[in-house]
Amino acid sequence: MNYLTFENVSRSYGDRVLFKDITLHINKGEKVALVAENGTGKTSLLRIITGEEPPEGDQARVFIHPGIKIGHLKQEPDLDGDLTVLEAVYNSQNAAVQALKKYEALMLAGSSDPDKIQQALEEVELRKGWDKESEIREILSKLKLEDEHQKVRTLSGGQKKRLSLAMLLIDEPDLFILDEPTNHLDLDMIEWLEQFLSKPEFTLFLITHDRYFLERICSVIVELSDQRLYKYQGNYSDFLEKKTVRETNQALRYERGNKLLKTELEWVRRQPKARGTKSKSRVQKFESLRSELSGKQQKDELNIAIKPERLGSKIMELRYIAKSFGERQLFKDFHYKFQKKDRVGVVGPNGSGKSTLLDMMAGLIPPDSGSVVHGETLKIGYFKQSGLNLPDDKRVIDYIREFAEYIPMEKGKKLSASQLLEQFLFAPEQQQTFISKLSGGEKRRLYLLSILIQNPNFLILDEPTNDLDILTLNVLEDYLMDFPGCVVIVSHDRFFMDKIVDHLFAFQTGGTIIDFPGNYTEYRSSLDQKVREERKKSAEKSTSLKKSAKPSTDGSGMSKDTKIQLRKLERNLQKLEKEKQSLLEKFDSDNPDPEKIGEWSKELKQVEDEIEELEGEWMELVD
């Protein structure tokens, strides 16, 4: 069954053509990803598909099957700030959610009409509403939206994006359109989302730079390049293989075309000014060939032998550092001495203290105890998530030259600001563009270059891959792999981490940071092995208990009243857990008010005591 047809569609802005006469078909069950460079028209294509912009072209046609429901995850969510998290989630057209909403409304209103209550209960059962309720809890929990009574307007930008994603997953449209769904998710969330979206009944059209996501989920990849759309069956590995074949064939055609172009050029130059019909025809052929080959030159591979500021034997040492907010310990007693060419990744859940550790390393905040010692020759370049504040009224090249005119290279050579921009995919003509005209990904790329051109010898990168396209990621990876200084990275891009880092600072529960000798995939495998071992021990213990336990005389094992009590306890526990998470996030806020920390600590202790009490009641009912 065809869900979406997109034929002969074009889009241009002024003289700039983004794409021309492109065609795309999405069928039920397909998981299609769009990859392209920043600024080439990905967002415009999405807007045409979702009806936000009209298609261009005399024969353009966008057809969406009339019987399907489309859900669109935008980069900038449009949410009602007056709703709570739970109200926003229940504001869904999903039949099971609607049934639950009706039943909950009757309960809250204290309805005494048994017929209405029975009818509402039957509708919930029919729509599998209790399963849906469990799914809602799981989704909110996995995306760490645990304070269901928090007003939407008080959420951070990342929380709003996660809420928008949760609403879409709960709504279960026939066709998911996802624009960078992994942004603002930590690594655990991304891996959970991968599993959730892998269900065969889901149909997806998504834009993402997460290459493991593309590898493990997608069945089709379409590439927007040179104003055309190329379709590749398969996942990311298949895409790379087939793209290489296409570009190799294109390069051969380009070489043959260049030879023909030279022949035609020689002929044109020999001709007198007054030409006959045959001459004019051949001149037109020459002009057509030149137009076809222009802009198809193959990009040179990145090969920059950077020579950063000399890095002495004493680089940076973290001497048993600790940081807390109130009674919450982010980390303690962490010690590490950096070595030359260190490549370190930092991993941990959102709110665990990763950015705090980076700020401490950069000297922006002090540790509560211990010390951070910088070597005399240390020159830090710090890419912060919050650093994207560029002047719209400056041209790209002028902005970069404010920091430096060039980067020194090996053998006394220099890499000019313009050459560095070109290596990071800013063509010479684009360097004259005002920053206000750049896409979000292009602005992040420019911000990154403003740090690199200052020639640091120690790079600290906090989520550098957000909003970057795959081609830019490849360029950045090549640069970092050749970079002779130290690199510390926080990133949710697992492919990027695996390619760059040699070991990890991994945040554990209780404020411990371990130094793991390996990349992210190796670290994850070690965690999975521990989980398997713990499950095996738990299963053995459970089997032992079952053998010694008396068999239940009740077929269901639990009365209806007990089930109702359990459900109430679970809801109260969920509410308290969300309150606890909300309090913990307050400790993570920038520059928390010291007077408030004591108050929050008391509230946290009270909530934890209530949770412990309710968990005891729950265990008694289950037993």
PyMOL commands that set and color helices and strands:
alter all, ss='L'
color gray80, all
select helices_A, chain A and resi 42-49+85-90+95-108+114-126+129-142+152-154+157-171+187-197+211-217+236-270+277-293+354-361+385-387+396-401+410-412+417-423+430-432+435-437+440-452+470-482+494-500+520-548+560-588+594-622
alter helices_A, ss='H'
color red, helices_A
select strands_A, chain A and resi 2-13+16-27+31-36+61-64+70-73+175-179+203-207+220-225+228-233+316-325+328-337+343-347+369-374+380-383+406-408+414-416+458-462+486-490+503-507+513-516
alter strands_A, ss='S'
color yellow, strands_A
deselect
rebuild
show_as cartoon
